[in-house]
């Protein structure tokens, strides 16, 4: 599936507030959907780029050779899920913001994993 379709499928996940596909090497957003006044996806994408970079540096400093599957940030009313793409050499991640009162975190992670696996770049 293409990026636009992948983002639409991410927004179909119960409780989704916004989704983006981001290149964390450059910080450039390749696509986004949703968001709004209370969720600026441009700011969130750029900020989460720094989160991914920091975690990657930490793993390297610790000598951990495992890849990052996803990163979860839990807020009072939201989940922010960062899912790295498992393509050779790609430095991309899906970002998905969810309303905690409506989302099923396990199901959201499962669906985002499926979308990540099926997206064609």
Residue pairs with C-beta under 8 A, 6 or more apart in sequence:
1 9
1 115
1 118
1 119
1 120
2 119
2 120
3 21
3 30
3 31
3 119
3 121
4 31
6 21
6 94
6 115
6 118
6 119
7 19
7 20
7 21
7 31
7 32
7 33
8 33
9 111
9 115
10 16
10 19
10 33
10 94
10 96
10 111
10 112
10 115
11 18
11 19
11 33
11 34
13 96
13 98
13 103
13 107
13 108
13 111
13 112
14 102
14 103
14 104
14 107
14 108
15 98
15 99
15 100
15 101
15 102
15 103
15 104
15 108
16 34
16 96
16 97
16 98
16 99
16 103
16 108
17 34
17 35
17 36
17 39
17 78
17 97
17 98
17 99
18 32
18 33
18 34
18 35
18 36
18 39
18 41
18 44
18 95
18 96
18 97
19 32
19 33
19 34
19 94
19 95
19 96
19 97
20 29
20 30
20 31
20 32
20 33
20 41
20 44
20 45
20 94
20 95
21 29
21 30
21 31
21 32
21 92
21 93
21 94
21 95
21 119
22 28
22 29
22 30
22 45
22 48
22 49
22 92
22 93
22 94
22 95
23 29
23 30
23 91
23 92
24 48
24 49
24 52
24 53
24 91
24 92
24 93
25 91
27 45
27 46
27 49
29 41
29 42
29 45
30 92
32 41
32 42
32 45
34 41
34 97
35 41
35 44
35 97
39 97
41 95
44 80
44 95
44 97
45 95
48 80
48 82
48 93
48 95
51 71
51 73
51 82
52 68
52 71
52 82
52 84
52 93
55 68
55 71
56 68
59 66
59 68
67 84
67 86
68 84
69 83
69 84
69 86
70 81
70 82
70 83
70 84
70 109
70 112
71 81
71 82
72 79
72 80
72 81
72 82
72 105
73 79
73 80
73 81
73 82
74 80
74 100
75 100
76 100
77 99
77 100
77 101
78 97
78 98
78 99
78 100
79 97
79 98
79 100
79 103
79 105
79 108
80 95
80 96
80 97
80 98
81 94
81 95
81 96
81 97
81 98
81 105
81 108
81 109
81 112
82 93
82 94
82 95
83 93
83 94
83 95
83 96
83 109
83 112
83 113
83 116
84 92
84 93
85 92
85 93
85 94
85 116
85 119
85 121
86 116
86 117
87 121
90 121
92 121
94 112
94 115
94 116
96 108
96 112
98 105
98 108
